[in-house]
Amino acid sequence: MIGFIVAGLIIGALARLIKPGKQHLGILATLILGLVGSVIGGTIANLIGTGDIMELNIFGFIAAVVVSVLLIGVAEAIANRGHSTAH
């Protein structure tokens, strides 16, 4: 379980580095998005047959980072929409 949390944090951090621009997300949001990205990436790898959902493999890792980048984009869009309507 601790390894899963550490992997989620690493994947979330990598996604934030890949995503252009400044993200206004805290470490908890990064961890959660990384964990969600890990689960989705592992599921994709499992569906394709390249590994188990809880197994770290290169395709699952890449899919997890890509999904996390997309999730960060969605989280930013939601956060920015909330800020722009408050003005």
N, C-alpha and C positions, 0 to 999 in steps of 0.2 A: 504494500500500500504506500509506503514512504517512497519507494522507487517510482511509483505511478505519479505521485505528487511532484517529485523532482523532475521527472520527464515532462510533465505538464508545464512546469515553470520554465524549463529550458525551451520547450517548443513555443510557448507564449512569448518568451524573450526573443527568440529567433524571428518569430513572425513580426514582432514590433520593429526589429532591425531591418527586415526586408521591406516592410510597408513604408512607403515614402511619406515624408512630413512628420510633424510632431503629433503624437497621440496623447490625449489627456486621460490616460488610464492609470490607475494605481496598481500596485503589485498584486492585490487580491483579484482585480479584474483580469490582469494578465494571466494569473494562475488559473482562474476559472475558464477563460477562453482557451488557454493551452490545454487544459484537461478535456474540455468539450471537443476541441480539435483532435486530440489524441484518440478519443473514443470513436469519433467519426472516421478518422484516418485508419484506425485499426479495423473498423467495420468494413470500410472500402477494401482494404487489403484482404480481409477474410472473405468477402464476397467474390473477389477476383481469384482467390485461391492461393495467394502468395504467403499467407501466414495466419496465425491465430490472432484474435483481437487483443489478447494480452501479451503477445509476443512482439518484441521490438525487432523490426526488419527494415531494410532501407526503403522499400516502397511505402510501407505503413508510416514511416517517419516523414518521408517527403509529403505524403498525402495529409498527414496531421499538420505539418507546417503550412501547406497551401490552404487547408481549411481554416486554420487559425488566422492567417492573413485576411481571408474573406470575412471571418467573424469579427475581427478588429475593425474592418471597414464598415460592417453593419453596425457595430456598437458605436463607432464615431458618428455615423449618419444619424442614428437615433439620438445621441447626445447633442449633436449640433442642431437637430430639428427642435429639440426641447429648448435650447438656448435662444434660437432665432425667434421662436414664438413668444418668448418672455419679454422681448424688447418692445 
